[in-house]
Amino acid sequence: MIPGKKQPPEPGDNQNIPAAKRNINLRIYRSFEEAARSEAMIDARKPPLEGLRETVELILRAYGVTREQLIERRKKMHINIIKRG
């Protein structure tokens, strides 16, 4: 990563692309069940690595961590187990 230089977006990252240039497909379903079936079919055709990438991106967004912050973290050589209750 070069400071001050804009990095290219990650594959599948549409956040930095103007809405007019995004490849957006809008589909209206008749029921939630039809939407769920369609989503399951789309996910089944998706390569496993793409599904993992999307999952990692969702986790990073949920915890407010960027890829750069994740890379810069010091790697720990141990696991902390927290027991509750």
N, C-alpha and C positions, 0 to 999 in steps of 0.2 A: 504494500500500500504506500503510495507516494503522497505525503502531506500536501494539501492544497489542490490536488488533482482529482477530478471527479472520476470515480470508478464506474465501469460499465455495470448495468443492472444484472442481478443473478437471473439465470434462466427461470422463466415463469413469474418474474417480479414485474408486475404492471404498474406499480405505484409511481414510478418516475416517468411514465409514458403519458403524454396528454390523452385525455379521453377520446378525442377525435381519431387518434391513431391506434388505439387499442383494438384488438380483435375480440369484440364483445358479441356473444350470442345470447339473445333473450328468448326464453321459451315460456309459454304460459300453459300450465297443466290444468286438467279438469279436476284432479283430486290430489291429496297429499300422498296417497298410495302410488299413483302414477308418477309423481315426482320422485318418490323414494326408489321405485323400480328403475327409473331413468338414471338417477344418480348412482345406483348400485352398478348398472351396466357400464357407465362411464368410468367408475372406479376400477371395475374388473379389467377394462381394456388398458388402463394406465400402467406403465412400467413400475415395478416395485420401488425403484430408486426415486422416481418422481413423487410417489406417495410419501416416502420417508422425508424427502426434502420439504414437502408441504407441511408435514407434521412438525419438523424442526422449526420451520418459520413461524408456525402458530405458537409453539412453546416459547420461542424467543420473544414474540410480540406480547404474549400473555405476561411474561416476567419483565418486560421492558428492557431487554438486553439486545444489543446489536451483535452482528457476527464479529465485528472488530473487537468488541469488549470480550466476547467469548474466547477469541483467539489469544488475546493479551493476558487472560487469566493464568495464573501460575497453576501448573498441573500438580495435583495432590497425589501422593502415592499411597493414600490410605482412604478408607471409607468410614464415615461417621454414621453410627446407628443411633437414632433417637427413639427411646421408648416412651410412650405416653400412656398414662392411665394405670 
